[in-house]
C-alpha cells in the first residue's frame, strides 16, 4: 500500500500499539500493521483493531503493568 503522507511504499510489520478502550490505555505488542519505512506512519486493518478490542474485553494475560503520566500542553 502507499503511505498517505509521504507516498512511500508500506511494509507488513509487527509493531507495538498504544490502544485506548473504555477509558483505559493499553500497550499491545506484536500487532500486524502496514508501516511506512520512510516516515513511520502505521496503518491497521479494521479486523486487527476489532480483534484487539475483543481480546481486551475478555479476560487476558497481562505481561506487565506500567505507570503513565497524563500531561497537557495548554498554558494556564
N, CA, C, O and CB atoms as a CASP TS submission, in Angstrom:
PFRMAT TS
TARGET T0000
AUTHOR 0000-0000-0000
METHOD Language model
MODEL 1
PARENT N/A
ATOM      1  N   UNK     1       0.848  -1.175   0.000  1.00  0.00           N
ATOM      2  CA  UNK     1       0.000   0.000   0.000  1.00  0.00           C
ATOM      3  C   UNK     1       0.893   1.237   0.000  1.00  0.00           C
ATOM      4  O   UNK     1       2.069   1.167   0.359  1.00  0.00           O
ATOM      5  CB  UNK     1      -0.965  -0.002   1.223  1.00  0.00           C
ATOM      6  N   UNK     2       0.331   2.349  -0.399  1.00  0.00           N
ATOM      7  CA  UNK     2       1.071   3.611  -0.481  1.00  0.00           C
ATOM      8  C   UNK     2       0.716   4.490   0.725  1.00  0.00           C
ATOM      9  O   UNK     2      -0.458   4.654   1.059  1.00  0.00           O
ATOM     10  CB  UNK     2       0.754   4.355  -1.819  1.00  0.00           C
ATOM     11  N   UNK     3       1.729   5.045   1.365  1.00  0.00           N
ATOM     12  CA  UNK     3       1.530   5.924   2.520  1.00  0.00           C
ATOM     13  C   UNK     3       0.811   7.198   2.090  1.00  0.00           C
ATOM     14  O   UNK     3       1.194   7.835   1.109  1.00  0.00           O
ATOM     15  CB  UNK     3       2.885   6.269   3.189  1.00  0.00           C
ATOM     16  N   UNK     4      -0.224   7.560   2.823  1.00  0.00           N
ATOM     17  CA  UNK     4      -0.994   8.767   2.520  1.00  0.00           C
ATOM     18  C   UNK     4      -0.197  10.049   2.774  1.00  0.00           C
ATOM     19  O   UNK     4      -0.520  11.092   2.206  1.00  0.00           O
ATOM     20  CB  UNK     4      -2.266   8.787   3.347  1.00  0.00           C
ATOM     21  N   UNK     5       0.826   9.988   3.608  1.00  0.00           N
ATOM     22  CA  UNK     5       1.558  11.188   3.994  1.00  0.00           C
ATOM     23  C   UNK     5       2.759  11.472   3.108  1.00  0.00           C
ATOM     24  O   UNK     5       2.936  12.596   2.638  1.00  0.00           O
ATOM     25  CB  UNK     5       2.009  11.068   5.412  1.00  0.00           C
ATOM     26  N   UNK     6       3.588  10.455   2.876  1.00  0.00           N
ATOM     27  CA  UNK     6       4.824  10.715   2.126  1.00  0.00           C
ATOM     28  C   UNK     6       4.883   9.973   0.794  1.00  0.00           C
ATOM     29  O   UNK     6       5.843  10.121   0.037  1.00  0.00           O
ATOM     30  CB  UNK     6       6.021  10.331   2.964  1.00  0.00           C
ATOM     31  N   UNK     7       3.849   9.171   0.509  1.00  0.00           N
ATOM     32  CA  UNK     7       3.755   8.397  -0.739  1.00  0.00           C
ATOM     33  C   UNK     7       4.765   7.256  -0.824  1.00  0.00           C
ATOM     34  O   UNK     7       4.964   6.691  -1.899  1.00  0.00           O
ATOM     35  CB  UNK     7       3.947   9.313  -1.921  1.00  0.00           C
ATOM     36  N   UNK     8       5.409   6.906   0.299  1.00  0.00           N
ATOM     37  CA  UNK     8       6.306   5.758   0.323  1.00  0.00           C
ATOM     38  C   UNK     8       5.511   4.462   0.286  1.00  0.00           C
ATOM     39  O   UNK     8       4.301   4.474   0.509  1.00  0.00           O
ATOM     40  CB  UNK     8       7.202   5.799   1.565  1.00  0.00           C
ATOM     41  N   UNK     9       6.157   3.372   0.014  1.00  0.00           N
ATOM     42  CA  UNK     9       5.504   2.056  -0.007  1.00  0.00           C
ATOM     43  C   UNK     9       5.625   1.426   1.374  1.00  0.00           C
ATOM     44  O   UNK     9       6.722   1.324   1.924  1.00  0.00           O
ATOM     45  CB  UNK     9       6.135   1.125  -1.099  1.00  0.00           C
ATOM     46  N   UNK    10       4.487   1.001   1.933  1.00  0.00           N
ATOM     47  CA  UNK    10       4.480   0.410   3.269  1.00  0.00           C
ATOM     48  C   UNK    10       4.927  -1.048   3.204  1.00  0.00           C
ATOM     49  O   UNK    10       4.902  -1.687   2.153  1.00  0.00           O
ATOM     50  CB  UNK    10       3.077   0.514   3.902  1.00  0.00           C
ATOM     51  N   UNK    11       5.338  -1.548   4.373  1.00  0.00           N
ATOM     52  CA  UNK    11       5.711  -2.955   4.506  1.00  0.00           C
ATOM     53  C   UNK    11       4.923  -3.561   5.664  1.00  0.00           C
ATOM     54  O   UNK    11       4.561  -2.863   6.611  1.00  0.00           O
ATOM     55  CB  UNK    11       7.252  -3.113   4.733  1.00  0.00           C
ATOM     56  N   UNK    12       4.661  -4.866   5.581  1.00  0.00           N
ATOM     57  CA  UNK    12       3.988  -5.557   6.685  1.00  0.00           C
ATOM     58  C   UNK    12       4.991  -5.729   7.809  1.00  0.00           C
ATOM     59  O   UNK    12       6.140  -6.112   7.589  1.00  0.00           O
ATOM     60  CB  UNK    12       3.405  -6.941   6.233  1.00  0.00           C
ATOM     61  N   UNK    13       4.531  -5.436   9.028  1.00  0.00           N
ATOM     62  CA  UNK    13       5.439  -5.430  10.157  1.00  0.00           C
ATOM     63  C   UNK    13       4.649  -5.699  11.440  1.00  0.00           C
ATOM     64  O   UNK    13       3.465  -5.371  11.521  1.00  0.00           O
ATOM     65  CB  UNK    13       6.201  -4.084  10.244  1.00  0.00           C
ATOM     66  N   UNK    14       5.293  -6.286  12.428  1.00  0.00           N
ATOM     67  CA  UNK    14       4.717  -6.434  13.776  1.00  0.00           C
ATOM     68  C   UNK    14       5.163  -5.223  14.585  1.00  0.00           C
ATOM     69  O   UNK    14       6.353  -4.913  14.634  1.00  0.00           O
ATOM     70  CB  UNK    14       5.170  -7.796  14.472  1.00  0.00           C
ATOM     71  N   UNK    15       4.211  -4.534  15.224  1.00  0.00           N
ATOM     72  CA  UNK    15       4.523  -3.315  15.960  1.00  0.00           C
ATOM     73  C   UNK    15       3.888  -3.360  17.348  1.00  0.00           C
ATOM     74  O   UNK    15       3.072  -4.230  17.652  1.00  0.00           O
ATOM     75  CB  UNK    15       4.037  -2.074  15.185  1.00  0.00           C
ATOM     76  N   UNK    16       4.283  -2.404  18.173  1.00  0.00           N
ATOM     77  CA  UNK    16       3.651  -2.182  19.469  1.00  0.00           C
ATOM     78  C   UNK    16       2.683  -1.021  19.302  1.00  0.00           C
ATOM     79  O   UNK    16       3.054   0.036  18.792  1.00  0.00           O
ATOM     80  CB  UNK    16       4.713  -1.890  20.597  1.00  0.00           C
ATOM     81  N   UNK    17       1.436  -1.220  19.734  1.00  0.00           N
ATOM     82  CA  UNK    17       0.383  -0.208  19.549  1.00  0.00           C
ATOM     83  C   UNK    17      -0.155   0.249  20.895  1.00  0.00           C
ATOM     84  O   UNK    17      -0.449  -0.570  21.767  1.00  0.00           O
ATOM     85  CB  UNK    17      -0.766  -0.765  18.680  1.00  0.00           C
ATOM     86  N   UNK    18      -0.283   1.544  21.058  1.00  0.00           N
ATOM     87  CA  UNK    18      -0.968   2.110  22.225  1.00  0.00           C
ATOM     88  C   UNK    18      -2.445   2.134  21.858  1.00  0.00           C
ATOM     89  O   UNK    18      -2.826   2.706  20.836  1.00  0.00           O
ATOM     90  CB  UNK    18      -0.421   3.570  22.608  1.00  0.00           C
ATOM     91  N   UNK    19      -3.261   1.525  22.676  1.00  0.00           N
ATOM     92  CA  UNK    19      -4.673   1.329  22.341  1.00  0.00           C
ATOM     93  C   UNK    19      -5.541   1.742  23.518  1.00  0.00           C
ATOM     94  O   UNK    19      -5.323   1.298  24.646  1.00  0.00           O
ATOM     95  CB  UNK    19      -4.951  -0.142  21.953  1.00  0.00           C
ATOM     96  N   UNK    20      -6.516   2.584  23.255  1.00  0.00           N
ATOM     97  CA  UNK    20      -7.429   3.055  24.293  1.00  0.00           C
ATOM     98  C   UNK    20      -8.781   2.362  24.133  1.00  0.00           C
ATOM     99  O   UNK    20      -9.310   2.262  23.026  1.00  0.00           O
ATOM    100  CB  UNK    20      -7.593   4.599  24.230  1.00  0.00           C
ATOM    101  N   UNK    21      -9.330   1.887  25.246  1.00  0.00           N
ATOM    102  CA  UNK    21     -10.637   1.231  25.226  1.00  0.00           C
ATOM    103  C   UNK    21     -11.321   1.459  26.568  1.00  0.00           C
ATOM    104  O   UNK    21     -10.752   1.175  27.622  1.00  0.00           O
ATOM    105  CB  UNK    21     -10.499  -0.294  24.923  1.00  0.00           C
ATOM    106  N   UNK    22     -12.526   1.965  26.520  1.00  0.00           N
ATOM    107  CA  UNK    22     -13.328   2.194  27.729  1.00  0.00           C
ATOM    108  C   UNK    22     -12.580   3.009  28.778  1.00  0.00           C
ATOM    109  O   UNK    22     -12.652   2.707  29.969  1.00  0.00           O
ATOM    110  CB  UNK    22     -13.752   0.866  28.330  1.00  0.00           C
ATOM    111  N   UNK    23     -11.863   4.041  28.339  1.00  0.00           N
ATOM    112  CA  UNK    23     -11.171   4.929  29.258  1.00  0.00           C
ATOM    113  C   UNK    23      -9.872   4.389  29.820  1.00  0.00           C
ATOM    114  O   UNK    23      -9.277   5.006  30.704  1.00  0.00           O
ATOM    115  CB  UNK    23     -12.061   5.256  30.366  1.00  0.00           C
ATOM    116  N   UNK    24      -9.422   3.250  29.324  1.00  0.00           N
ATOM    117  CA  UNK    24      -8.160   2.661  29.788  1.00  0.00           C
ATOM    118  C   UNK    24      -7.178   2.620  28.630  1.00  0.00           C
ATOM    119  O   UNK    24      -7.565   2.451  27.474  1.00  0.00           O
ATOM    120  CB  UNK    24      -8.383   1.233  30.369  1.00  0.00           C
ATOM    121  N   UNK    25      -5.906   2.777  28.956  1.00  0.00           N
ATOM    122  CA  UNK    25      -4.847   2.746  27.952  1.00  0.00           C
ATOM    123  C   UNK    25      -4.099   1.424  28.066  1.00  0.00           C
ATOM    124  O   UNK    25      -3.706   1.011  29.157  1.00  0.00           O
ATOM    125  CB  UNK    25      -3.876   3.951  28.124  1.00  0.00           C
ATOM    126  N   UNK    26      -3.909   0.769  26.931  1.00  0.00           N
ATOM    127  CA  UNK    26      -3.196  -0.500  26.866  1.00  0.00           C
ATOM    128  C   UNK    26      -2.016  -0.371  25.914  1.00  0.00           C
ATOM    129  O   UNK    26      -2.060   0.417  24.970  1.00  0.00           O
ATOM    130  CB  UNK    26      -4.137  -1.641  26.418  1.00  0.00           C
ATOM    131  N   UNK    27      -0.980  -1.130  26.155  1.00  0.00           N
ATOM    132  CA  UNK    27       0.138  -1.263  25.225  1.00  0.00           C
ATOM    133  C   UNK    27       0.069  -2.700  24.719  1.00  0.00           C
ATOM    134  O   UNK    27       0.240  -3.645  25.489  1.00  0.00           O
ATOM    135  CB  UNK    27       1.551  -0.928  25.912  1.00  0.00           C
ATOM    136  N   UNK    28      -0.181  -2.858  23.426  1.00  0.00           N
ATOM    137  CA  UNK    28      -0.370  -4.179  22.835  1.00  0.00           C
ATOM    138  C   UNK    28       0.816  -4.466  21.922  1.00  0.00           C
ATOM    139  O   UNK    28       1.093  -3.706  20.994  1.00  0.00           O
ATOM    140  CB  UNK    28      -1.722  -4.266  22.049  1.00  0.00           C
ATOM    141  N   UNK    29       1.509  -5.563  22.192  1.00  0.00           N
ATOM    142  CA  UNK    29       2.692  -5.927  21.412  1.00  0.00           C
ATOM    143  C   UNK    29       2.325  -6.904  20.297  1.00  0.00           C
ATOM    144  O   UNK    29       1.284  -7.559  20.346  1.00  0.00           O
ATOM    145  CB  UNK    29       3.770  -6.541  22.324  1.00  0.00           C
ATOM    146  N   UNK    30       3.191  -6.990  19.297  1.00  0.00           N
ATOM    147  CA  UNK    30       3.072  -7.953  18.194  1.00  0.00           C
ATOM    148  C   UNK    30       1.800  -7.777  17.375  1.00  0.00           C
ATOM    149  O   UNK    30       1.129  -8.753  17.040  1.00  0.00           O
ATOM    150  CB  UNK    30       3.119  -9.354  18.737  1.00  0.00           C
ATOM    151  N   UNK    31       1.473  -6.530  17.055  1.00  0.00           N
ATOM    152  CA  UNK    31       0.281  -6.214  16.277  1.00  0.00           C
ATOM    153  C   UNK    31       0.666  -6.102  14.802  1.00  0.00           C
ATOM    154  O   UNK    31       1.639  -5.431  14.456  1.00  0.00           O
ATOM    155  CB  UNK    31      -0.384  -4.897  16.783  1.00  0.00           C
ATOM    156  N   UNK    32      -0.111  -6.768  13.933  1.00  0.00           N
ATOM    157  CA  UNK    32       0.115  -6.665  12.489  1.00  0.00           C
ATOM    158  C   UNK    32      -0.233  -5.257  12.014  1.00  0.00           C
ATOM    159  O   UNK    32      -1.283  -4.714  12.358  1.00  0.00           O
ATOM    160  CB  UNK    32      -0.725  -7.723  11.721  1.00  0.00           C
ATOM    161  N   UNK    33       0.664  -4.678  11.219  1.00  0.00           N
ATOM    162  CA  UNK    33       0.438  -3.337  10.685  1.00  0.00           C
ATOM    163  C   UNK    33       1.100  -3.213   9.328  1.00  0.00           C
ATOM    164  O   UNK    33       1.967  -4.008   8.964  1.00  0.00           O
ATOM    165  CB  UNK    33       0.974  -2.259  11.647  1.00  0.00           C
ATOM    166  N   UNK    34       0.678  -2.209   8.591  1.00  0.00           N
ATOM    167  CA  UNK    34       1.389  -1.757   7.396  1.00  0.00           C
ATOM    168  C   UNK    34       2.139  -0.517   7.865  1.00  0.00           C
ATOM    169  O   UNK    34       1.517   0.444   8.317  1.00  0.00           O
ATOM    170  CB  UNK    34       0.399  -1.454   6.149  1.00  0.00           C
ATOM    171  N   UNK    35       3.459  -0.525   7.764  1.00  0.00           N
ATOM    172  CA  UNK    35       4.270   0.579   8.278  1.00  0.00           C
ATOM    173  C   UNK    35       5.089   1.180   7.145  1.00  0.00           C
ATOM    174  O   UNK    35       5.614   0.463   6.294  1.00  0.00           O
ATOM    175  CB  UNK    35       5.196   0.102   9.427  1.00  0.00           C
ATOM    176  N   UNK    36       5.191   2.507   7.146  1.00  0.00           N
ATOM    177  CA  UNK    36       5.984   3.200   6.142  1.00  0.00           C
ATOM    178  C   UNK    36       7.423   3.347   6.659  1.00  0.00           C
ATOM    179  O   UNK    36       7.646   3.981   7.690  1.00  0.00           O
ATOM    180  CB  UNK    36       5.361   4.595   5.806  1.00  0.00           C
ATOM    181  N   UNK    37       8.387   2.771   5.956  1.00  0.00           N
ATOM    182  CA  UNK    37       9.770   2.889   6.413  1.00  0.00           C
ATOM    183  C   UNK    37      10.348   4.298   6.226  1.00  0.00           C
ATOM    184  O   UNK    37      11.368   4.632   6.828  1.00  0.00           O
ATOM    185  CB  UNK    37      10.631   1.891   5.677  1.00  0.00           C
ATOM    186  N   UNK    38       9.704   5.120   5.401  1.00  0.00           N
ATOM    187  CA  UNK    38      10.196   6.487   5.155  1.00  0.00           C
ATOM    188  C   UNK    38       9.792   7.458   6.255  1.00  0.00           C
ATOM    189  O   UNK    38      10.633   8.184   6.784  1.00  0.00           O
ATOM    190  CB  UNK    38       9.679   6.996   3.820  1.00  0.00           C
ATOM    191  N   UNK    39       8.500   7.475   6.603  1.00  0.00           N
ATOM    192  CA  UNK    39       8.029   8.467   7.576  1.00  0.00           C
ATOM    193  C   UNK    39       7.550   7.867   8.897  1.00  0.00           C
ATOM    194  O   UNK    39       7.337   8.598   9.864  1.00  0.00           O
ATOM    195  CB  UNK    39       6.917   9.264   6.973  1.00  0.00           C
ATOM    196  N   UNK    40       7.379   6.545   8.948  1.00  0.00           N
ATOM    197  CA  UNK    40       6.982   5.894  10.193  1.00  0.00           C
ATOM    198  C   UNK    40       5.482   5.759  10.403  1.00  0.00           C
ATOM    199  O   UNK    40       5.056   5.160  11.390  1.00  0.00           O
ATOM    200  CB  UNK    40       7.550   6.637  11.325  1.00  0.00           C
ATOM    201  N   UNK    41       4.674   6.299   9.505  1.00  0.00           N
ATOM    202  CA  UNK    41       3.215   6.176   9.650  1.00  0.00           C
ATOM    203  C   UNK    41       2.824   4.698   9.633  1.00  0.00           C
ATOM    204  O   UNK    41       3.410   3.891   8.912  1.00  0.00           O
ATOM    205  CB  UNK    41       2.472   6.951   8.512  1.00  0.00           C
ATOM    206  N   UNK    42       1.805   4.361  10.460  1.00  0.00           N
ATOM    207  CA  UNK    42       1.364   2.971  10.549  1.00  0.00           C
ATOM    208  C   UNK    42      -0.129   2.893  10.254  1.00  0.00           C
ATOM    209  O   UNK    42      -0.898   3.785  10.609  1.00  0.00           O
ATOM    210  CB  UNK    42       1.677   2.376  11.948  1.00  0.00           C
ATOM    211  N   UNK    43      -0.515   1.813   9.601  1.00  0.00           N
ATOM    212  CA  UNK    43      -1.908   1.571   9.245  1.00  0.00           C
ATOM    213  C   UNK    43      -2.321   0.214   9.787  1.00  0.00           C
ATOM    214  O   UNK    43      -1.568  -0.756   9.699  1.00  0.00           O
ATOM    215  CB  UNK    43      -2.119   1.642   7.706  1.00  0.00           C
ATOM    216  N   UNK    44      -3.538   0.151  10.355  1.00  0.00           N
ATOM    217  CA  UNK    44      -4.051  -1.081  10.931  1.00  0.00           C
ATOM    218  C   UNK    44      -5.357  -1.448  10.235  1.00  0.00           C
ATOM    219  O   UNK    44      -6.206  -0.586  10.005  1.00  0.00           O
ATOM    220  CB  UNK    44      -4.260  -0.935  12.463  1.00  0.00           C
ATOM    221  N   UNK    45      -5.518  -2.719   9.901  1.00  0.00           N
ATOM    222  CA  UNK    45      -6.759  -3.198   9.304  1.00  0.00           C
ATOM    223  C   UNK    45      -7.847  -3.209  10.374  1.00  0.00           C
ATOM    224  O   UNK    45      -7.568  -3.450  11.549  1.00  0.00           O
ATOM    225  CB  UNK    45      -6.573  -4.616   8.681  1.00  0.00           C
ATOM    226  N   UNK    46      -9.073  -2.952   9.966  1.00  0.00           N
ATOM    227  CA  UNK    46     -10.201  -2.935  10.901  1.00  0.00           C
ATOM    228  C   UNK    46     -10.322  -4.262  11.646  1.00  0.00           C
ATOM    229  O   UNK    46     -10.638  -4.269  12.836  1.00  0.00           O
ATOM    230  CB  UNK    46     -11.507  -2.633  10.155  1.00  0.00           C
ATOM    231  N   UNK    47     -10.075  -5.384  10.968  1.00  0.00           N
ATOM    232  CA  UNK    47     -10.143  -6.701  11.620  1.00  0.00           C
ATOM    233  C   UNK    47      -9.135  -6.797  12.765  1.00  0.00           C
ATOM    234  O   UNK    47      -9.424  -7.397  13.801  1.00  0.00           O
ATOM    235  CB  UNK    47      -9.884  -7.825  10.594  1.00  0.00           C
ATOM    236  N   UNK    48      -7.967  -6.213  12.579  1.00  0.00           N
ATOM    237  CA  UNK    48      -6.936  -6.232  13.622  1.00  0.00           C
ATOM    238  C   UNK    48      -7.395  -5.423  14.824  1.00  0.00           C
ATOM    239  O   UNK    48      -7.252  -5.871  15.962  1.00  0.00           O
ATOM    240  CB  UNK    48      -5.598  -5.678  13.083  1.00  0.00           C
ATOM    241  N   UNK    49      -7.945  -4.238  14.587  1.00  0.00           N
ATOM    242  CA  UNK    49      -8.419  -3.391  15.685  1.00  0.00           C
ATOM    243  C   UNK    49      -9.594  -4.038  16.416  1.00  0.00           C
ATOM    244  O   UNK    49      -9.688  -3.960  17.641  1.00  0.00           O
ATOM    245  CB  UNK    49      -8.827  -2.010  15.156  1.00  0.00           C
ATOM    246  N   UNK    50     -10.493  -4.679  15.656  1.00  0.00           N
ATOM    247  CA  UNK    50     -11.613  -5.389  16.282  1.00  0.00           C
ATOM    248  C   UNK    50     -11.110  -6.548  17.142  1.00  0.00           C
ATOM    249  O   UNK    50     -11.649  -6.802  18.220  1.00  0.00           O
ATOM    250  CB  UNK    50     -12.588  -5.911  15.208  1.00  0.00           C
ATOM    251  N   UNK    51     -10.082  -7.250  16.671  1.00  0.00           N
ATOM    252  CA  UNK    51      -9.518  -8.373  17.430  1.00  0.00           C
ATOM    253  C   UNK    51      -8.882  -7.882  18.731  1.00  0.00           C
ATOM    254  O   UNK    51      -8.988  -8.546  19.762  1.00  0.00           O
ATOM    255  CB  UNK    51      -8.473  -9.130  16.580  1.00  0.00           C
ATOM    256  N   UNK    52      -8.224  -6.726  18.687  1.00  0.00           N
ATOM    257  CA  UNK    52      -7.642  -6.153  19.907  1.00  0.00           C
ATOM    258  C   UNK    52      -8.744  -5.817  20.898  1.00  0.00           C
ATOM    259  O   UNK    52      -8.648  -6.165  22.075  1.00  0.00           O
ATOM    260  CB  UNK    52      -6.806  -4.890  19.583  1.00  0.00           C
ATOM    261  N   UNK    53      -9.799  -5.136  20.429  1.00  0.00           N
ATOM    262  CA  UNK    53     -10.922  -4.795  21.310  1.00  0.00           C
ATOM    263  C   UNK    53     -11.517  -6.048  21.947  1.00  0.00           C
ATOM    264  O   UNK    53     -11.770  -6.072  23.152  1.00  0.00           O
ATOM    265  CB  UNK    53     -12.007  -4.036  20.527  1.00  0.00           C
ATOM    266  N   UNK    54     -11.742  -7.088  21.143  1.00  0.00           N
ATOM    267  CA  UNK    54     -12.344  -8.322  21.652  1.00  0.00           C
ATOM    268  C   UNK    54     -11.450  -8.962  22.706  1.00  0.00           C
ATOM    269  O   UNK    54     -11.940  -9.417  23.740  1.00  0.00           O
ATOM    270  CB  UNK    54     -12.601  -9.312  20.505  1.00  0.00           C
ATOM    271  N   UNK    55     -10.141  -9.001  22.456  1.00  0.00           N
ATOM    272  CA  UNK    55      -9.207  -9.599  23.415  1.00  0.00           C
ATOM    273  C   UNK    55      -9.224  -8.834  24.733  1.00  0.00           C
ATOM    274  O   UNK    55      -9.230  -9.439  25.806  1.00  0.00           O
ATOM    275  CB  UNK    55      -7.781  -9.625  22.838  1.00  0.00           C
ATOM    276  N   UNK    56      -9.231  -7.496  24.652  1.00  0.00           N
ATOM    277  CA  UNK    56      -9.171  -6.684  25.866  1.00  0.00           C
ATOM    278  C   UNK    56     -10.469  -6.736  26.667  1.00  0.00           C
ATOM    279  O   UNK    56     -10.453  -6.530  27.881  1.00  0.00           O
ATOM    280  CB  UNK    56      -8.850  -5.249  25.510  1.00  0.00           C
ATOM    281  N   UNK    57     -11.593  -7.008  26.001  1.00  0.00           N
ATOM    282  CA  UNK    57     -12.881  -7.065  26.695  1.00  0.00           C
ATOM    283  C   UNK    57     -13.070  -8.365  27.467  1.00  0.00           C
ATOM    284  O   UNK    57     -13.893  -8.432  28.380  1.00  0.00           O
ATOM    285  CB  UNK    57     -14.010  -6.897  25.703  1.00  0.00           C
ATOM    286  N   UNK    58     -12.312  -9.397  27.104  1.00  0.00           N
ATOM    287  CA  UNK    58     -12.404 -10.654  27.857  1.00  0.00           C
ATOM    288  C   UNK    58     -11.172 -10.776  28.755  1.00  0.00           C
ATOM    289  O   UNK    58     -10.250  -9.965  28.672  1.00  0.00           O
ATOM    290  CB  UNK    58     -12.518 -11.890  26.890  1.00  0.00           C
ATOM    291  N   UNK    59     -11.168 -11.765  29.585  1.00  0.00           N
ATOM    292  CA  UNK    59     -10.019 -11.983  30.469  1.00  0.00           C
ATOM    293  C   UNK    59      -8.784 -12.235  29.609  1.00  0.00           C
ATOM    294  O   UNK    59      -8.815 -13.059  28.695  1.00  0.00           O
ATOM    295  CB  UNK    59     -10.273 -13.182  31.447  1.00  0.00           C
ATOM    296  N   UNK    60      -7.705 -11.526  29.902  1.00  0.00           N
ATOM    297  CA  UNK    60      -6.478 -11.652  29.107  1.00  0.00           C
ATOM    298  C   UNK    60      -5.260 -11.622  30.030  1.00  0.00           C
ATOM    299  O   UNK    60      -5.306 -11.097  31.143  1.00  0.00           O
ATOM    300  CB  UNK    60      -6.385 -10.516  28.045  1.00  0.00           C
ATOM    301  N   UNK    61      -4.185 -12.197  29.533  1.00  0.00           N
ATOM    302  CA  UNK    61      -2.923 -12.232  30.289  1.00  0.00           C
ATOM    303  C   UNK    61      -2.271 -10.849  30.239  1.00  0.00           C
ATOM    304  O   UNK    61      -2.196 -10.232  29.177  1.00  0.00           O
ATOM    305  CB  UNK    61      -1.951 -13.324  29.717  1.00  0.00           C
ATOM    306  N   UNK    62      -1.806 -10.372  31.377  1.00  0.00           N
ATOM    307  CA  UNK    62      -1.099  -9.099  31.466  1.00  0.00           C
ATOM    308  C   UNK    62       0.381  -9.403  31.619  1.00  0.00           C
ATOM    309  O   UNK    62       0.789 -10.039  32.590  1.00  0.00           O
ATOM    310  CB  UNK    62      -1.626  -8.226  32.658  1.00  0.00           C
ATOM    311  N   UNK    63       1.188  -8.952  30.665  1.00  0.00           N
ATOM    312  CA  UNK    63       2.625  -9.212  30.682  1.00  0.00           C
ATOM    313  C   UNK    63       3.309  -8.409  31.785  1.00  0.00           C
ATOM    314  O   UNK    63       4.134  -8.943  32.526  1.00  0.00           O
ATOM    315  CB  UNK    63       3.246  -8.876  29.319  1.00  0.00           C
ATOM    316  N   UNK    64       2.969  -7.140  31.890  1.00  0.00           N
ATOM    317  CA  UNK    64       3.469  -6.280  32.962  1.00  0.00           C
ATOM    318  C   UNK    64       2.607  -5.021  33.005  1.00  0.00           C
ATOM    319  O   UNK    64       1.857  -4.752  32.067  1.00  0.00           O
ATOM    320  CB  UNK    64       4.984  -5.921  32.750  1.00  0.00           C
ATOM    321  N   UNK    65       2.709  -4.257  34.077  1.00  0.00           N
ATOM    322  CA  UNK    65       1.975  -3.001  34.214  1.00  0.00           C
ATOM    323  C   UNK    65       2.956  -1.846  34.206  1.00  0.00           C
ATOM    324  O   UNK    65       4.070  -1.960  34.718  1.00  0.00           O
ATOM    325  CB  UNK    65       1.125  -2.986  35.508  1.00  0.00           C
ATOM    326  N   UNK    66       2.537  -0.731  33.621  1.00  0.00           N
ATOM    327  CA  UNK    66       3.356   0.473  33.546  1.00  0.00           C
ATOM    328  C   UNK    66       2.617   1.621  34.207  1.00  0.00           C
ATOM    329  O   UNK    66       1.386   1.645  34.239  1.00  0.00           O
ATOM    330  CB  UNK    66       3.708   0.819  32.080  1.00  0.00           C
ATOM    331  N   UNK    67       3.369   2.566  34.731  1.00  0.00           N
ATOM    332  CA  UNK    67       2.773   3.782  35.257  1.00  0.00           C
ATOM    333  C   UNK    67       2.890   4.840  34.162  1.00  0.00           C
ATOM    334  O   UNK    67       3.961   5.021  33.582  1.00  0.00           O
ATOM    335  CB  UNK    67       3.472   4.246  36.598  1.00  0.00           C
ATOM    336  N   UNK    68       1.793   5.536  33.880  1.00  0.00           N
ATOM    337  CA  UNK    68       1.766   6.510  32.785  1.00  0.00           C
ATOM    338  C   UNK    68       1.363   7.872  33.327  1.00  0.00           C
ATOM    339  O   UNK    68       0.414   7.979  34.104  1.00  0.00           O
ATOM    340  CB  UNK    68       0.792   6.062  31.663  1.00  0.00           C
ATOM    341  N   UNK    69       2.077   8.909  32.923  1.00  0.00           N
ATOM    342  CA  UNK    69       1.702  10.275  33.300  1.00  0.00           C
ATOM    343  C   UNK    69       0.826  10.867  32.211  1.00  0.00           C
ATOM    344  O   UNK    69       1.036  10.618  31.024  1.00  0.00           O
ATOM    345  CB  UNK    69       2.960  11.162  33.533  1.00  0.00           C
ATOM    346  N   UNK    70      -0.157  11.651  32.625  1.00  0.00           N
ATOM    347  CA  UNK    70      -1.029  12.369  31.690  1.00  0.00           C
ATOM    348  C   UNK    70      -0.727  13.843  31.864  1.00  0.00           C
ATOM    349  O   UNK    70      -0.846  14.375  32.968  1.00  0.00           O
ATOM    350  CB  UNK    70      -2.562  12.056  31.941  1.00  0.00           C
ATOM    351  N   UNK    71      -0.335  14.516  30.779  1.00  0.00           N
ATOM    352  CA  UNK    71       0.015  15.934  30.832  1.00  0.00           C
ATOM    353  C   UNK    71      -0.765  16.684  29.754  1.00  0.00           C
ATOM    354  O   UNK    71      -1.325  16.079  28.840  1.00  0.00           O
ATOM    355  CB  UNK    71       1.549  16.137  30.647  1.00  0.00           C
ATOM    356  N   UNK    72      -0.790  17.990  29.873  1.00  0.00           N
ATOM    357  CA  UNK    72      -1.493  18.837  28.912  1.00  0.00           C
ATOM    358  C   UNK    72      -0.573  19.929  28.403  1.00  0.00           C
ATOM    359  O   UNK    72       0.236  20.463  29.163  1.00  0.00           O
ATOM    360  CB  UNK    72      -2.751  19.452  29.542  1.00  0.00           C
ATOM    361  N   UNK    73      -0.684  20.264  27.140  1.00  0.00           N
ATOM    362  CA  UNK    73       0.103  21.353  26.565  1.00  0.00           C
ATOM    363  C   UNK    73      -0.540  22.721  26.757  1.00  0.00           C
ATOM    364  O   UNK    73       0.076  23.747  26.467  1.00  0.00           O
ATOM    365  CB  UNK    73       0.316  21.105  25.099  1.00  0.00           C
ATOM    366  N   UNK    74      -1.773  22.734  27.246  1.00  0.00           N
ATOM    367  CA  UNK    74      -2.443  24.030  27.415  1.00  0.00           C
ATOM    368  C   UNK    74      -1.726  24.864  28.471  1.00  0.00           C
ATOM    369  O   UNK    74      -1.288  24.345  29.497  1.00  0.00           O
ATOM    370  CB  UNK    74      -3.925  23.831  27.808  1.00  0.00           C
ATOM    371  N   UNK    75      -1.614  26.143  28.211  1.00  0.00           N
ATOM    372  CA  UNK    75      -0.936  27.071  29.110  1.00  0.00           C
ATOM    373  C   UNK    75      -1.964  27.709  30.012  1.00  0.00           C
ATOM    374  O   UNK    75      -3.030  28.122  29.558  1.00  0.00           O
ATOM    375  CB  UNK    75      -0.149  28.148  28.325  1.00  0.00           C
ATOM    376  N   UNK    76      -1.650  27.790  31.276  1.00  0.00           N
ATOM    377  CA  UNK    76      -2.571  28.434  32.232  1.00  0.00           C
ATOM    378  C   UNK    76      -2.193  29.864  32.445  1.00  0.00           C
ATOM    379  O   UNK    76      -2.849  30.569  33.213  1.00  0.00           O
ATOM    380  CB  UNK    76      -2.581  27.702  33.571  1.00  0.00           C
TER
END
